[in-house]
Amino acid sequence: VTCFRGKVFASLRKRNDIVSFREDGQGQVEYLTQRQPISRPWALDGFKDCLVVTEDTPSDSVHVFVFA
């Protein structure tokens, strides 16, 4: 789980999904989508306009979401 840009981002390992929702709990839960599927999300880190998702195995597989 990580928080940045007023949102909470969490990985759902059983479904291999990344979700986000507002810090105040209002609004809908959003599922992040990417062309290349994420397998076994393990670590999330948010910085400025990027969310970085590292997979568990192999640990060198990384996905980057850029928010404009």
N, CA, C, O and CB atoms as a CASP TS submission, in Angstrom:
PFRMAT TS
TARGET T0000
AUTHOR 0000-0000-0000
METHOD Language model
MODEL 1
PARENT N/A
ATOM      1  N   VAL     1       0.854  -1.179   0.000  1.00  0.00           N
ATOM      2  CA  VAL     1       0.000   0.000   0.000  1.00  0.00           C
ATOM      3  C   VAL     1       0.895   1.235   0.000  1.00  0.00           C
ATOM      4  O   VAL     1       1.914   1.279   0.690  1.00  0.00           O
ATOM      5  CB  VAL     1      -0.969   0.002   1.229  1.00  0.00           C
ATOM      6  N   THR     2       0.499   2.234  -0.783  1.00  0.00           N
ATOM      7  CA  THR     2       1.196   3.514  -0.754  1.00  0.00           C
ATOM      8  C   THR     2       0.182   4.635  -0.964  1.00  0.00           C
ATOM      9  O   THR     2      -0.876   4.422  -1.555  1.00  0.00           O
ATOM     10  CB  THR     2       2.315   3.568  -1.835  1.00  0.00           C
ATOM     11  N   CYS     3       0.509   5.809  -0.484  1.00  0.00           N
ATOM     12  CA  CYS     3      -0.356   6.983  -0.648  1.00  0.00           C
ATOM     13  C   CYS     3       0.434   8.090  -1.337  1.00  0.00           C
ATOM     14  O   CYS     3       1.569   8.382  -0.962  1.00  0.00           O
ATOM     15  CB  CYS     3      -0.909   7.475   0.730  1.00  0.00           C
ATOM     16  N   PHE     4      -0.172   8.694  -2.335  1.00  0.00           N
ATOM     17  CA  PHE     4       0.378   9.897  -2.939  1.00  0.00           C
ATOM     18  C   PHE     4      -0.671  10.514  -3.846  1.00  0.00           C
ATOM     19  O   PHE     4      -1.601   9.843  -4.294  1.00  0.00           O
ATOM     20  CB  PHE     4       1.677   9.586  -3.726  1.00  0.00           C
ATOM     21  N   ARG     5      -0.506  11.804  -4.109  1.00  0.00           N
ATOM     22  CA  ARG     5      -1.434  12.571  -4.944  1.00  0.00           C
ATOM     23  C   ARG     5      -2.877  12.496  -4.450  1.00  0.00           C
ATOM     24  O   ARG     5      -3.807  12.553  -5.255  1.00  0.00           O
ATOM     25  CB  ARG     5      -1.365  12.078  -6.371  1.00  0.00           C
ATOM     26  N   GLY     6      -3.075  12.368  -3.133  1.00  0.00           N
ATOM     27  CA  GLY     6      -4.416  12.337  -2.552  1.00  0.00           C
ATOM     28  C   GLY     6      -5.149  11.025  -2.707  1.00  0.00           C
ATOM     29  O   GLY     6      -6.358  10.959  -2.487  1.00  0.00           O
ATOM     30  N   LYS     7      -4.423   9.965  -3.089  1.00  0.00           N
ATOM     31  CA  LYS     7      -5.048   8.657  -3.279  1.00  0.00           C
ATOM     32  C   LYS     7      -4.262   7.571  -2.556  1.00  0.00           C
ATOM     33  O   LYS     7      -3.067   7.707  -2.295  1.00  0.00           O
ATOM     34  CB  LYS     7      -5.156   8.325  -4.772  1.00  0.00           C
ATOM     35  N   VAL     8      -4.957   6.508  -2.245  1.00  0.00           N
ATOM     36  CA  VAL     8      -4.353   5.303  -1.682  1.00  0.00           C
ATOM     37  C   VAL     8      -4.291   4.270  -2.804  1.00  0.00           C
ATOM     38  O   VAL     8      -5.282   4.050  -3.500  1.00  0.00           O
ATOM     39  CB  VAL     8      -5.170   4.762  -0.437  1.00  0.00           C
ATOM     40  N   PHE     9      -3.144   3.643  -2.980  1.00  0.00           N
ATOM     41  CA  PHE     9      -2.959   2.596  -3.980  1.00  0.00           C
ATOM     42  C   PHE     9      -2.625   1.303  -3.254  1.00  0.00           C
ATOM     43  O   PHE     9      -1.794   1.286  -2.346  1.00  0.00           O
ATOM     44  CB  PHE     9      -1.837   2.973  -5.006  1.00  0.00           C
ATOM     45  N   ALA    10      -3.278   0.220  -3.660  1.00  0.00           N
ATOM     46  CA  ALA    10      -3.064  -1.071  -3.008  1.00  0.00           C
ATOM     47  C   ALA    10      -3.039  -2.182  -4.046  1.00  0.00           C
ATOM     48  O   ALA    10      -3.679  -2.088  -5.094  1.00  0.00           O
ATOM     49  CB  ALA    10      -4.159  -1.343  -1.958  1.00  0.00           C
ATOM     50  N   SER    11      -2.289  -3.235  -3.740  1.00  0.00           N
ATOM     51  CA  SER    11      -2.264  -4.394  -4.634  1.00  0.00           C
ATOM     52  C   SER    11      -3.164  -5.479  -4.071  1.00  0.00           C
ATOM     53  O   SER    11      -3.193  -5.715  -2.864  1.00  0.00           O
ATOM     54  CB  SER    11      -0.819  -4.927  -4.823  1.00  0.00           C
ATOM     55  N   LEU    12      -3.892  -6.130  -4.955  1.00  0.00           N
ATOM     56  CA  LEU    12      -4.736  -7.262  -4.597  1.00  0.00           C
ATOM     57  C   LEU    12      -4.059  -8.499  -5.179  1.00  0.00           C
ATOM     58  O   LEU    12      -4.254  -8.823  -6.350  1.00  0.00           O
ATOM     59  CB  LEU    12      -6.222  -7.090  -5.134  1.00  0.00           C
ATOM     60  N   ARG    13      -3.272  -9.184  -4.371  1.00  0.00           N
ATOM     61  CA  ARG    13      -2.425 -10.261  -4.889  1.00  0.00           C
ATOM     62  C   ARG    13      -3.214 -11.440  -5.441  1.00  0.00           C
ATOM     63  O   ARG    13      -2.787 -12.057  -6.417  1.00  0.00           O
ATOM     64  CB  ARG    13      -1.508 -10.746  -3.808  1.00  0.00           C
ATOM     65  N   LYS    14      -4.343 -11.765  -4.846  1.00  0.00           N
ATOM     66  CA  LYS    14      -5.107 -12.915  -5.350  1.00  0.00           C
ATOM     67  C   LYS    14      -5.621 -12.672  -6.757  1.00  0.00           C
ATOM     68  O   LYS    14      -5.786 -13.614  -7.532  1.00  0.00           O
ATOM     69  CB  LYS    14      -6.276 -13.223  -4.423  1.00  0.00           C
ATOM     70  N   ARG    15      -5.878 -11.393  -7.096  1.00  0.00           N
ATOM     71  CA  ARG    15      -6.398 -11.058  -8.422  1.00  0.00           C
ATOM     72  C   ARG    15      -5.348 -10.404  -9.306  1.00  0.00           C
ATOM     73  O   ARG    15      -5.614 -10.131 -10.476  1.00  0.00           O
ATOM     74  CB  ARG    15      -7.592 -10.142  -8.294  1.00  0.00           C
ATOM     75  N   ASN    16      -4.144 -10.146  -8.762  1.00  0.00           N
ATOM     76  CA  ASN    16      -3.078  -9.453  -9.492  1.00  0.00           C
ATOM     77  C   ASN    16      -3.530  -8.102 -10.015  1.00  0.00           C
ATOM     78  O   ASN    16      -3.199  -7.722 -11.138  1.00  0.00           O
ATOM     79  CB  ASN    16      -2.592 -10.308 -10.646  1.00  0.00           C
ATOM     80  N   ASP    17      -4.283  -7.380  -9.205  1.00  0.00           N
ATOM     81  CA  ASP    17      -4.790  -6.063  -9.584  1.00  0.00           C
ATOM     82  C   ASP    17      -4.190  -4.982  -8.692  1.00  0.00           C
ATOM     83  O   ASP    17      -3.760  -5.243  -7.569  1.00  0.00           O
ATOM     84  CB  ASP    17      -6.326  -6.031  -9.501  1.00  0.00           C
ATOM     85  N   ILE    18      -4.172  -3.765  -9.223  1.00  0.00           N
ATOM     86  CA  ILE    18      -3.803  -2.585  -8.452  1.00  0.00           C
ATOM     87  C   ILE    18      -5.042  -1.695  -8.433  1.00  0.00           C
ATOM     88  O   ILE    18      -5.617  -1.399  -9.480  1.00  0.00           O
ATOM     89  CB  ILE    18      -2.537  -1.835  -9.067  1.00  0.00           C
ATOM     90  N   VAL    19      -5.450  -1.272  -7.240  1.00  0.00           N
ATOM     91  CA  VAL    19      -6.625  -0.421  -7.105  1.00  0.00           C
ATOM     92  C   VAL    19      -6.225   0.894  -6.450  1.00  0.00           C
ATOM     93  O   VAL    19      -5.202   0.985  -5.771  1.00  0.00           O
ATOM     94  CB  VAL    19      -7.730  -1.129  -6.283  1.00  0.00           C
ATOM     95  N   SER    20      -7.051   1.907  -6.668  1.00  0.00           N
ATOM     96  CA  SER    20      -6.836   3.194  -6.009  1.00  0.00           C
ATOM     97  C   SER    20      -8.171   3.748  -5.548  1.00  0.00           C
ATOM     98  O   SER    20      -9.224   3.470  -6.122  1.00  0.00           O
ATOM     99  CB  SER    20      -6.125   4.197  -6.954  1.00  0.00           C
ATOM    100  N   PHE    21      -8.087   4.544  -4.486  1.00  0.00           N
ATOM    101  CA  PHE    21      -9.266   5.251  -3.996  1.00  0.00           C
ATOM    102  C   PHE    21      -8.796   6.494  -3.265  1.00  0.00           C
ATOM    103  O   PHE    21      -7.643   6.578  -2.841  1.00  0.00           O
ATOM    104  CB  PHE    21     -10.135   4.343  -3.065  1.00  0.00           C
ATOM    105  N   ARG    22      -9.682   7.449  -3.120  1.00  0.00           N
ATOM    106  CA  ARG    22      -9.344   8.713  -2.486  1.00  0.00           C
ATOM    107  C   ARG    22      -9.036   8.512  -1.011  1.00  0.00           C
ATOM    108  O   ARG    22      -9.620   7.645  -0.362  1.00  0.00           O
ATOM    109  CB  ARG    22     -10.479   9.717  -2.655  1.00  0.00           C
ATOM    110  N   GLU    23      -8.117   9.316  -0.484  1.00  0.00           N
ATOM    111  CA  GLU    23      -7.732   9.218   0.923  1.00  0.00           C
ATOM    112  C   GLU    23      -8.903   9.436   1.868  1.00  0.00           C
ATOM    113  O   GLU    23      -8.935   8.861   2.956  1.00  0.00           O
ATOM    114  CB  GLU    23      -6.647  10.215   1.228  1.00  0.00           C
ATOM    115  N   ASP    24      -9.870  10.265   1.465  1.00  0.00           N
ATOM    116  CA  ASP    24     -11.018  10.540   2.331  1.00  0.00           C
ATOM    117  C   ASP    24     -12.098   9.466   2.238  1.00  0.00           C
ATOM    118  O   ASP    24     -13.126   9.560   2.909  1.00  0.00           O
ATOM    119  CB  ASP    24     -11.613  11.885   1.981  1.00  0.00           C
ATOM    120  N   GLY    25     -11.871   8.440   1.405  1.00  0.00           N
ATOM    121  CA  GLY    25     -12.818   7.331   1.301  1.00  0.00           C
ATOM    122  C   GLY    25     -14.009   7.606   0.412  1.00  0.00           C
ATOM    123  O   GLY    25     -14.856   6.732   0.230  1.00  0.00           O
ATOM    124  N   GLN    26     -14.092   8.800  -0.146  1.00  0.00           N
ATOM    125  CA  GLN    26     -15.203   9.158  -1.021  1.00  0.00           C
ATOM    126  C   GLN    26     -14.902   8.690  -2.442  1.00  0.00           C
ATOM    127  O   GLN    26     -13.741   8.508  -2.810  1.00  0.00           O
ATOM    128  CB  GLN    26     -15.463  10.687  -0.989  1.00  0.00           C
ATOM    129  N   GLY    27     -15.946   8.498  -3.231  1.00  0.00           N
ATOM    130  CA  GLY    27     -15.761   8.133  -4.629  1.00  0.00           C
ATOM    131  C   GLY    27     -15.637   6.637  -4.842  1.00  0.00           C
ATOM    132  O   GLY    27     -15.809   5.840  -3.920  1.00  0.00           O
ATOM    133  N   GLN    28     -15.336   6.281  -6.065  1.00  0.00           N
ATOM    134  CA  GLN    28     -15.284   4.885  -6.480  1.00  0.00           C
ATOM    135  C   GLN    28     -13.880   4.313  -6.345  1.00  0.00           C
ATOM    136  O   GLN    28     -12.892   5.047  -6.372  1.00  0.00           O
ATOM    137  CB  GLN    28     -15.765   4.745  -7.914  1.00  0.00           C
ATOM    138  N   VAL    29     -13.804   3.000  -6.199  1.00  0.00           N
ATOM    139  CA  VAL    29     -12.532   2.293  -6.279  1.00  0.00           C
ATOM    140  C   VAL    29     -12.209   2.137  -7.757  1.00  0.00           C
ATOM    141  O   VAL    29     -13.054   1.695  -8.535  1.00  0.00           O
ATOM    142  CB  VAL    29     -12.585   0.896  -5.544  1.00  0.00           C
ATOM    143  N   GLU    30     -10.998   2.495  -8.145  1.00  0.00           N
ATOM    144  CA  GLU    30     -10.579   2.410  -9.540  1.00  0.00           C
ATOM    145  C   GLU    30      -9.534   1.311  -9.692  1.00  0.00           C
ATOM    146  O   GLU    30      -8.636   1.175  -8.862  1.00  0.00           O
ATOM    147  CB  GLU    30     -10.020   3.769 -10.033  1.00  0.00           C
ATOM    148  N   TYR    31      -9.662   0.533 -10.757  1.00  0.00           N
ATOM    149  CA  TYR    31      -8.683  -0.494 -11.083  1.00  0.00           C
ATOM    150  C   TYR    31      -7.737   0.065 -12.132  1.00  0.00           C
ATOM    151  O   TYR    31      -8.185   0.548 -13.172  1.00  0.00           O
ATOM    152  CB  TYR    31      -9.373  -1.798 -11.586  1.00  0.00           C
ATOM    153  N   LEU    32      -6.436   0.008 -11.877  1.00  0.00           N
ATOM    154  CA  LEU    32      -5.455   0.464 -12.851  1.00  0.00           C
ATOM    155  C   LEU    32      -5.239  -0.626 -13.882  1.00  0.00           C
ATOM    156  O   LEU    32      -5.153  -1.806 -13.543  1.00  0.00           O
ATOM    157  CB  LEU    32      -4.122   0.846 -12.167  1.00  0.00           C
ATOM    158  N   THR    33      -5.153  -0.228 -15.130  1.00  0.00           N
ATOM    159  CA  THR    33      -4.941  -1.202 -16.192  1.00  0.00           C
ATOM    160  C   THR    33      -3.658  -0.870 -16.935  1.00  0.00           C
ATOM    161  O   THR    33      -3.237   0.284 -17.014  1.00  0.00           O
ATOM    162  CB  THR    33      -6.141  -1.232 -17.162  1.00  0.00           C
ATOM    163  N   GLN    34      -3.057  -1.907 -17.471  1.00  0.00           N
ATOM    164  CA  GLN    34      -1.826  -1.767 -18.226  1.00  0.00           C
ATOM    165  C   GLN    34      -1.823  -2.803 -19.324  1.00  0.00           C
ATOM    166  O   GLN    34      -2.420  -3.870 -19.182  1.00  0.00           O
ATOM    167  CB  GLN    34      -0.584  -1.915 -17.317  1.00  0.00           C
ATOM    168  N   ARG    35      -1.151  -2.493 -20.423  1.00  0.00           N
ATOM    169  CA  ARG    35      -1.107  -3.434 -21.549  1.00  0.00           C
ATOM    170  C   ARG    35      -0.486  -4.761 -21.160  1.00  0.00           C
ATOM    171  O   ARG    35      -0.998  -5.820 -21.524  1.00  0.00           O
ATOM    172  CB  ARG    35      -0.333  -2.834 -22.706  1.00  0.00           C
ATOM    173  N   GLN    36       0.611  -4.711 -20.425  1.00  0.00           N
ATOM    174  CA  GLN    36       1.273  -5.938 -19.983  1.00  0.00           C
ATOM    175  C   GLN    36       0.718  -6.310 -18.609  1.00  0.00           C
ATOM    176  O   GLN    36       0.788  -5.505 -17.680  1.00  0.00           O
ATOM    177  CB  GLN    36       2.836  -5.760 -19.936  1.00  0.00           C
ATOM    178  N   PRO    37       0.165  -7.521 -18.465  1.00  0.00           N
ATOM    179  CA  PRO    37      -0.433  -7.893 -17.180  1.00  0.00           C
ATOM    180  C   PRO    37       0.588  -7.920 -16.049  1.00  0.00           C
ATOM    181  O   PRO    37       1.759  -8.240 -16.253  1.00  0.00           O
ATOM    182  CB  PRO    37      -1.099  -9.247 -17.292  1.00  0.00           C
ATOM    183  N   ILE    38       0.126  -7.584 -14.876  1.00  0.00           N
ATOM    184  CA  ILE    38       0.966  -7.625 -13.684  1.00  0.00           C
ATOM    185  C   ILE    38       0.749  -8.973 -13.005  1.00  0.00           C
ATOM    186  O   ILE    38      -0.383  -9.349 -12.698  1.00  0.00           O
ATOM    187  CB  ILE    38       0.640  -6.435 -12.707  1.00  0.00           C
ATOM    188  N   SER    39       1.835  -9.692 -12.777  1.00  0.00           N
ATOM    189  CA  SER    39       1.765 -10.975 -12.084  1.00  0.00           C
ATOM    190  C   SER    39       2.412 -10.825 -10.720  1.00  0.00           C
ATOM    191  O   SER    39       3.559 -10.390 -10.616  1.00  0.00           O
ATOM    192  CB  SER    39       2.455 -12.102 -12.906  1.00  0.00           C
ATOM    193  N   ARG    40       1.691 -11.178  -9.690  1.00  0.00           N
ATOM    194  CA  ARG    40       2.221 -11.164  -8.327  1.00  0.00           C
ATOM    195  C   ARG    40       2.770  -9.805  -7.903  1.00  0.00           C
ATOM    196  O   ARG    40       3.961  -9.699  -7.610  1.00  0.00           O
ATOM    197  CB  ARG    40       3.300 -12.195  -8.198  1.00  0.00           C
ATOM    198  N   PRO    41       1.929  -8.749  -7.861  1.00  0.00           N
ATOM    199  CA  PRO    41       2.408  -7.448  -7.388  1.00  0.00           C
ATOM    200  C   PRO    41       2.895  -7.570  -5.949  1.00  0.00           C
ATOM    201  O   PRO    41       2.240  -8.194  -5.114  1.00  0.00           O
ATOM    202  CB  PRO    41       1.293  -6.375  -7.494  1.00  0.00           C
ATOM    203  N   TRP    42       4.040  -6.971  -5.668  1.00  0.00           N
ATOM    204  CA  TRP    42       4.634  -7.116  -4.350  1.00  0.00           C
ATOM    205  C   TRP    42       4.860  -5.778  -3.660  1.00  0.00           C
ATOM    206  O   TRP    42       4.463  -5.600  -2.508  1.00  0.00           O
ATOM    207  CB  TRP    42       5.935  -7.857  -4.456  1.00  0.00           C
ATOM    208  N   ALA    43       5.493  -4.838  -4.352  1.00  0.00           N
ATOM    209  CA  ALA    43       5.797  -3.545  -3.743  1.00  0.00           C
ATOM    210  C   ALA    43       5.232  -2.420  -4.591  1.00  0.00           C
ATOM    211  O   ALA    43       5.267  -2.466  -5.820  1.00  0.00           O
ATOM    212  CB  ALA    43       7.314  -3.368  -3.564  1.00  0.00           C
ATOM    213  N   LEU    44       4.707  -1.405  -3.905  1.00  0.00           N
ATOM    214  CA  LEU    44       4.196  -0.201  -4.562  1.00  0.00           C
ATOM    215  C   LEU    44       4.939   0.999  -4.010  1.00  0.00           C
ATOM    216  O   LEU    44       5.204   1.073  -2.810  1.00  0.00           O
ATOM    217  CB  LEU    44       2.657  -0.045  -4.356  1.00  0.00           C
ATOM    218  N   ASP    45       5.277   1.938  -4.883  1.00  0.00           N
ATOM    219  CA  ASP    45       5.934   3.153  -4.435  1.00  0.00           C
ATOM    220  C   ASP    45       5.467   4.298  -5.315  1.00  0.00           C
ATOM    221  O   ASP    45       5.517   4.204  -6.541  1.00  0.00           O
ATOM    222  CB  ASP    45       7.480   3.010  -4.475  1.00  0.00           C
ATOM    223  N   GLY    46       5.016   5.370  -4.699  1.00  0.00           N
ATOM    224  CA  GLY    46       4.574   6.539  -5.437  1.00  0.00           C
ATOM    225  C   GLY    46       5.534   7.689  -5.255  1.00  0.00           C
ATOM    226  O   GLY    46       6.002   7.944  -4.145  1.00  0.00           O
ATOM    227  N   PHE    47       5.836   8.392  -6.348  1.00  0.00           N
ATOM    228  CA  PHE    47       6.729   9.534  -6.300  1.00  0.00           C
ATOM    229  C   PHE    47       6.327  10.519  -7.384  1.00  0.00           C
ATOM    230  O   PHE    47       6.260  10.161  -8.560  1.00  0.00           O
ATOM    231  CB  PHE    47       8.203   9.097  -6.468  1.00  0.00           C
ATOM    232  N   LYS    48       6.063  11.747  -6.995  1.00  0.00           N
ATOM    233  CA  LYS    48       5.611  12.803  -7.907  1.00  0.00           C
ATOM    234  C   LYS    48       4.436  12.320  -8.747  1.00  0.00           C
ATOM    235  O   LYS    48       3.329  12.189  -8.223  1.00  0.00           O
ATOM    236  CB  LYS    48       6.765  13.260  -8.822  1.00  0.00           C
ATOM    237  N   ASP    49       4.644  12.048 -10.044  1.00  0.00           N
ATOM    238  CA  ASP    49       3.553  11.636 -10.925  1.00  0.00           C
ATOM    239  C   ASP    49       3.638  10.180 -11.352  1.00  0.00           C
ATOM    240  O   ASP    49       3.000   9.792 -12.331  1.00  0.00           O
ATOM    241  CB  ASP    49       3.533  12.504 -12.140  1.00  0.00           C
ATOM    242  N   CYS    50       4.414   9.361 -10.637  1.00  0.00           N
ATOM    243  CA  CYS    50       4.610   7.963 -11.034  1.00  0.00           C
ATOM    244  C   CYS    50       4.257   6.998  -9.901  1.00  0.00           C
ATOM    245  O   CYS    50       4.512   7.263  -8.726  1.00  0.00           O
ATOM    246  CB  CYS    50       6.058   7.740 -11.473  1.00  0.00           C
ATOM    247  N   LEU    51       3.672   5.890 -10.288  1.00  0.00           N
ATOM    248  CA  LEU    51       3.465   4.763  -9.386  1.00  0.00           C
ATOM    249  C   LEU    51       4.301   3.614  -9.936  1.00  0.00           C
ATOM    250  O   LEU    51       4.159   3.243 -11.101  1.00  0.00           O
ATOM    251  CB  LEU    51       1.930   4.370  -9.264  1.00  0.00           C
ATOM    252  N   VAL    52       5.163   3.055  -9.109  1.00  0.00           N
ATOM    253  CA  VAL    52       6.027   1.952  -9.523  1.00  0.00           C
ATOM    254  C   VAL    52       5.558   0.691  -8.814  1.00  0.00           C
ATOM    255  O   VAL    52       5.435   0.666  -7.589  1.00  0.00           O
ATOM    256  CB  VAL    52       7.532   2.252  -9.203  1.00  0.00           C
ATOM    257  N   VAL    53       5.294  -0.363  -9.594  1.00  0.00           N
ATOM    258  CA  VAL    53       4.854  -1.645  -9.062  1.00  0.00           C
ATOM    259  C   VAL    53       5.942  -2.672  -9.363  1.00  0.00           C
ATOM    260  O   VAL    53       6.286  -2.895 -10.524  1.00  0.00           O
ATOM    261  CB  VAL    53       3.473  -2.079  -9.672  1.00  0.00           C
ATOM    262  N   THR    54       6.480  -3.292  -8.323  1.00  0.00           N
ATOM    263  CA  THR    54       7.492  -4.337  -8.487  1.00  0.00           C
ATOM    264  C   THR    54       6.821  -5.685  -8.263  1.00  0.00           C
ATOM    265  O   THR    54       6.044  -5.860  -7.324  1.00  0.00           O
ATOM    266  CB  THR    54       8.694  -4.133  -7.499  1.00  0.00           C
ATOM    267  N   GLU    55       7.130  -6.619  -9.127  1.00  0.00           N
ATOM    268  CA  GLU    55       6.567  -7.965  -8.990  1.00  0.00           C
ATOM    269  C   GLU    55       7.400  -8.793  -8.011  1.00  0.00           C
ATOM    270  O   GLU    55       8.586  -8.528  -7.811  1.00  0.00           O
ATOM    271  CB  GLU    55       6.498  -8.669 -10.366  1.00  0.00           C
ATOM    272  N   ASP    56       6.769  -9.791  -7.410  1.00  0.00           N
ATOM    273  CA  ASP    56       7.430 -10.660  -6.448  1.00  0.00           C
ATOM    274  C   ASP    56       8.452 -11.559  -7.137  1.00  0.00           C
ATOM    275  O   ASP    56       9.600 -11.645  -6.700  1.00  0.00           O
ATOM    276  CB  ASP    56       6.399 -11.507  -5.700  1.00  0.00           C
ATOM    277  N   THR    57       8.045 -12.217  -8.197  1.00  0.00           N
ATOM    278  CA  THR    57       8.936 -13.120  -8.920  1.00  0.00           C
ATOM    279  C   THR    57       8.698 -12.941 -10.404  1.00  0.00           C
ATOM    280  O   THR    57       7.571 -13.194 -10.830  1.00  0.00           O
ATOM    281  CB  THR    57       8.714 -14.600  -8.497  1.00  0.00           C
ATOM    282  N   PRO    58       9.616 -12.541 -11.214  1.00  0.00           N
ATOM    283  CA  PRO    58      10.968 -12.122 -10.821  1.00  0.00           C
ATOM    284  C   PRO    58      10.946 -10.713 -10.265  1.00  0.00           C
ATOM    285  O   PRO    58      10.161  -9.879 -10.715  1.00  0.00           O
ATOM    286  CB  PRO    58      11.935 -12.203 -12.015  1.00  0.00           C
ATOM    287  N   SER    59      11.789 -10.443  -9.304  1.00  0.00           N
ATOM    288  CA  SER    59      11.772  -9.143  -8.628  1.00  0.00           C
ATOM    289  C   SER    59      12.313  -8.022  -9.499  1.00  0.00           C
ATOM    290  O   SER    59      12.199  -6.855  -9.125  1.00  0.00           O
ATOM    291  CB  SER    59      12.571  -9.215  -7.352  1.00  0.00           C
ATOM    292  N   ASP    60      12.899  -8.338 -10.652  1.00  0.00           N
ATOM    293  CA  ASP    60      13.375  -7.280 -11.528  1.00  0.00           C
ATOM    294  C   ASP    60      12.323  -6.843 -12.534  1.00  0.00           C
ATOM    295  O   ASP    60      12.604  -6.002 -13.388  1.00  0.00           O
ATOM    296  CB  ASP    60      14.612  -7.732 -12.252  1.00  0.00           C
ATOM    297  N   SER    61      11.116  -7.396 -12.451  1.00  0.00           N
ATOM    298  CA  SER    61      10.022  -6.989 -13.324  1.00  0.00           C
ATOM    299  C   SER    61       9.271  -5.839 -12.657  1.00  0.00           C
ATOM    300  O   SER    61       8.692  -5.995 -11.582  1.00  0.00           O
ATOM    301  CB  SER    61       9.063  -8.187 -13.625  1.00  0.00           C
ATOM    302  N   VAL    62       9.295  -4.673 -13.324  1.00  0.00           N
ATOM    303  CA  VAL    62       8.732  -3.444 -12.759  1.00  0.00           C
ATOM    304  C   VAL    62       7.751  -2.835 -13.747  1.00  0.00           C
ATOM    305  O   VAL    62       7.987  -2.853 -14.956  1.00  0.00           O
ATOM    306  CB  VAL    62       9.851  -2.428 -12.405  1.00  0.00           C
ATOM    307  N   HIS    63       6.650  -2.296 -13.235  1.00  0.00           N
ATOM    308  CA  HIS    63       5.660  -1.600 -14.051  1.00  0.00           C
ATOM    309  C   HIS    63       5.565  -0.168 -13.544  1.00  0.00           C
ATOM    310  O   HIS    63       5.552   0.070 -12.337  1.00  0.00           O
ATOM    311  CB  HIS    63       4.262  -2.315 -14.000  1.00  0.00           C
ATOM    312  N   VAL    64       5.501   0.782 -14.468  1.00  0.00           N
ATOM    313  CA  VAL    64       5.435   2.197 -14.095  1.00  0.00           C
ATOM    314  C   VAL    64       4.155   2.793 -14.661  1.00  0.00           C
ATOM    315  O   VAL    64       3.891   2.693 -15.859  1.00  0.00           O
ATOM    316  CB  VAL    64       6.686   2.979 -14.609  1.00  0.00           C
ATOM    317  N   PHE    65       3.372   3.407 -13.803  1.00  0.00           N
ATOM    318  CA  PHE    65       2.173   4.144 -14.199  1.00  0.00           C
ATOM    319  C   PHE    65       2.507   5.631 -14.065  1.00  0.00           C
ATOM    320  O   PHE    65       2.945   6.074 -13.003  1.00  0.00           O
ATOM    321  CB  PHE    65       0.910   3.742 -13.314  1.00  0.00           C
ATOM    322  N   VAL    66       2.304   6.400 -15.133  1.00  0.00           N
ATOM    323  CA  VAL    66       2.564   7.832 -15.106  1.00  0.00           C
ATOM    324  C   VAL    66       1.235   8.558 -15.166  1.00  0.00           C
ATOM    325  O   VAL    66       0.423   8.316 -16.059  1.00  0.00           O
ATOM    326  CB  VAL    66       3.491   8.266 -16.278  1.00  0.00           C
ATOM    327  N   PHE    67       1.017   9.447 -14.210  1.00  0.00           N
ATOM    328  CA  PHE    67      -0.225  10.213 -14.133  1.00  0.00           C
ATOM    329  C   PHE    67       0.065  11.645 -14.561  1.00  0.00           C
ATOM    330  O   PHE    67       0.981  12.289 -14.050  1.00  0.00           O
ATOM    331  CB  PHE    67      -0.832  10.171 -12.692  1.00  0.00           C
ATOM    332  N   ALA    68      -0.726  12.124 -15.500  1.00  0.00           N
ATOM    333  CA  ALA    68      -0.514  13.488 -16.002  1.00  0.00           C
ATOM    334  C   ALA    68      -1.461  14.456 -15.331  1.00  0.00           C
ATOM    335  O   ALA    68      -1.432  15.651 -15.623  1.00  0.00           O
ATOM    336  CB  ALA    68      -0.698  13.546 -17.523  1.00  0.00           C
TER
END
